[in-house]
Amino acid sequence: MQDARFVRKAFDGIAGRYVLTNHVLSMGIDILWRRATASLVADWSPKWVLDLATGSGDLAATIQRVCPEAKVLGGDFCPPMMEHAKQRGLESLVAADGMCLPFRDGSWDVVTVAFGLRNMASWPQALREMARVIKPTGRLVVLDFSLPRSRWFRSAYVWYLERVMPKVAGLITGKRDAYEYLCKSIERFPSGEAMVNLMMENGFHSAHARPLSGGIATLYWAIK
Ligand SMILES: C[S@@+](CC[C@H](N)C(=O)[O-])C[C@H]1O[C@@H](n2cnc3c(N)ncnc32)[C@H](O)[C@@H]1O
């Protein structure tokens, strides 16, 4: 659970350098994670896809490439991030707060949210709100950071998160505090089975988790 005002201000401050910083910190692996997410979505041949917390619009654009027939809309609550998405070529954008979405019940075949749910004020409420706007039997897809299961890899990763990442990101963006927040938010965010259970308790069934890159990110999906 996060403070929405802090989150909005943090993304206001890093919008212009968000994509570059992502690619540097992940050594480009984030591109592969979004491709895996888009390929999962394409398997369902959806007509209506909402990419919530779209930020720079990278996932929405990747989904649009592999689902050319689909109507893909990016929604976010941070105007500078949306402006950045527009400059990067994403045309279908809407101001949308994940805690209270401006859509009718059952309007979307698939809702995706990449690195966004973790930043929302209440994870259960956000999941229930996503379930509300998804059509019956439609799907939710969540891509987010997680902590590796293997003990040694987890320790090395937490060391990188706490000691290296905020310094490098601070140099690129000038906003070290936003990345100190990122590190804490990853450590607090439920992952693996805990996230699967959270989805099942808040409007979904048949939830699955697929760890990516040794578990530093996880792709989750579930049916409404
Ligand atoms: C880390 S970025 C993720 C951007 C993009 N999905 C990606 O794959 O890189 C998180 C985004 O979530 C948005 N966000 C956070 N809380 C939100 C909320 N309650 N409603 C809508 N967007 C939110 C932020 O404005 C930011 O653009």
The ligand as an ORCA input file, in Angstrom:
! r2SCAN-3c Opt
* xyz 0 1
  C       6.847      2.144    -12.789
  S       5.716      2.962    -13.835
  C       5.235      1.669    -14.914
  C       5.040      2.144    -16.300
  C       4.793      1.081    -17.360
  N       3.618      0.280    -17.070
  C       5.992      0.185    -17.594
  O       5.810     -0.986    -17.908
  O       7.117      0.670    -17.526
  C       4.351      3.078    -12.764
  C       3.232      3.930    -13.337
  O       2.095      3.689    -12.510
  C       1.363      4.888    -12.432
  N       0.469      4.791    -11.282
  C       0.786      4.613     -9.978
  N      -0.323      4.564     -9.229
  C      -1.363      4.687    -10.082
  C      -2.767      4.701     -9.922
  N      -3.337      4.618     -8.718
  N      -3.540      4.824    -11.010
  C      -2.993      4.944    -12.246
  N      -1.659      4.953    -12.472
  C      -0.864      4.823    -11.403
  C       2.450      5.964    -12.304
  O       1.966      7.237    -12.637
  C       3.485      5.437    -13.296
  O       3.308      5.970    -14.565
*
